[in-house]
Amino acid sequence: MRTNRFEDGLKVARELKKQSPASAAGYVLEGELLAAQKKWDSAATSLAAALERDRSTELAIRLHALYMVAGRAADAQRLAT
């Protein structure tokens, strides 16, 4: 049942991305759902796409943390500089 909730959430995120491709919202939702499933690299990719659309400090911090969890310290360092 829980897996279905994630899948349903991912469907919503993808629909948001499709409806509003310039908005960060769908990418953030997708990234958070993937992170909750410990799919770190995919989550980081989604949040990086969100950050391209919304250069907020909050997103940058979240993406940096995901890079670190995913073992991508070089990416985290590039983001920080």
N, C-alpha and C positions, 0 to 999 in steps of 0.2 A: 504494500500500500504506500509506504513512504517513497519508494522509487517512483511511483506514479505521480506523486506530488512534485517531485523534482522535474519529471518529464513535462508535467502540465505547466510548471513555472517556466521551463525552457521554451515551451511553445509560446507562452505569453511574451517572453523576452524577444523571441525571434519575430513575432508579429509586430511588436513595438519597433524593432529595428527596421522592419519592412515598411511600416506606416510612416515613420519619422527617421529616416536614415541620418539626418544631420543632428539628431538629438542623442545625447549620451545615455538617456534613461534605459533603453533596451540593452545596451552594452553593459551598463552597471548591473542591472538585474541578472543578466546572463553570467557575468563574472562572479557575482556573489553566490549564485546558485552552484556554479562549478566549484567555487572555493569551499562551499559547504560539503561538497562531495569529495573534497581533497584532490581535485583535478587541477593542481596548481598551475601548470603550464597553460592550459586552456583558459583558466580564470584570468591569468596575467595577460594573455592575448586579448581577451574581451575588455579588460580594464584599460589596456593600452589604447584600444580603439576608442573607448569612452573618453580617455584623457585627450586624445586628438580633437575631440568635439567640444570638450569642456575642460579648459586648463585650470581646474580648481586645485587648491592645495590638498584638500581632502582626498581627491582621487589620486593625486601623486603619492601621498603617504600610503594609501591602501595598495597601490601598485608596487611601491617600493617593498612593502611588507610581503606581498605575494612573490616578488622576485626572490627575496631572501628565503622564504619557505621552500620555493621551488629549486633552491640551490643555484640561482642565477645571480650571484653576487656582482659579477661584472655589469649586468644589465641594471642592477640596483644602483651601482656606483655611477653609471652613465646618467641615470635619471636624476641622481642627486646633484650632479654638477652642471 
